[in-house]
């Protein structure tokens, strides 16, 4: 404090008891400020008012009081007492301060009525978003996959009945065609130009032997020409509606290609034979495609893409396309079947079934095909209509028809997800199971009849 702030002092020679009562009272009030006017922690101290002058003037300034009334005045507390009554701030970090902080923190985790806050209320805003959004996304993915993988009917389980005479005859014809393409001719592609030409010649000859007039649909690939080969059965009442049954006749690199894809071509021949002489309502086209394998896979030189674009340019009404892709390899060994993620959660791990795979736009066709197959033959089957970005979904000629807006389904033993000989020199005719293969063809006969509305 500065000197100007000090309260006025009473001369020592003047005692309050010698002054008149009112004067003594005034002096007591001047020397002892009212506790109510003492400065608090939140407000600055107020300057004390100056003391009244001594003597008669002071007495005349106050109302006259008696001795008794002067004795009734409250005595002001001593300055030391007042100081002791002040609340002294606690030092930061003291135990009482820490306890207070804990109480404040704990109070934040309680609602107004004193009940504990829920675990969700204690989360940060970012974690609350995660807790809400992640389960919704996961549930949507699971429901989406269930939607894509849900198929009518049930896959056959159990032992097979002995093969009928008809099935045994079909099995022998399948073996003959696979052996001719993969055994006698062997690896067949543009890099092995002579064998690719031999394979095309074999396809043309087989269609002729089955009573058809094959049409060679040539197109240029660089400095040379390759060809798709087509035969057809014209529909009766709905001839403009077309069902395409196709397979590629080339193989990858130096692989003989028994399963990939001499098996698919052999199945096309078997179906063409079974439908020869029938009168379907819709037109059926049987196709042998060139250049499905790398490096022309998913390029403008892919035979099925050339054909599909030509169909679209003509305005052909292709209502269904079946791509027969690697259909001869089966195994009863547990763990023999693999899948691209996350499909292993939905399908068996034994490679004893035939698969039907469409894209999401072909879901209706896929479900229809699976249902007809399951009704037509006792053979294990699985189906799915999946997004095309999932590995394996578009790995055959049905992909080409998807590109121009036609529905298509791949019929497959799943190739690299089951067959250890895929694209290897060991993909030989003797690795296939021809009796099971013949059962699959029998089921496909029912499917093609249903699609083409054949009596």
Secondary structure, DSSP 8 states (H G I E B T S, - for coil): --GGGS-----TT--GGGS-HHHHHHHHHHHS--GGGS--SSS----------SSHHHHHHS----HHHHHTS-----HHHHHHHS-----TT-HHHHHHHHHHHHHHTB-TTS-B--TTTTS-HHHHHHHHHHHHHHHHHHHHHHHHH--SS----S------HHHHHHHHHHHHHHIIIIIII-S-BTTBHHHHHHHHHHHHHHHHHTT---EEEEEEETTEEEEEEEEEE--STEEEEEEEEEEE---STT---IIIIIHHHHHHHHHHHHHTT---SEEEEEEEES--STTSTTSTT-HHHHHHHHHHHHT-EEEEEEEEES------SBT----STTGGGTS-SB--SEEEEEEGGGHHHHHHHHHHHHHH----EEEEEE-TTSTTTT-STHHHHHHTT--EEEEES-GGGT-TTTTSTT--GGGS-HHHHHHHHHHHHHHHHHHHT--
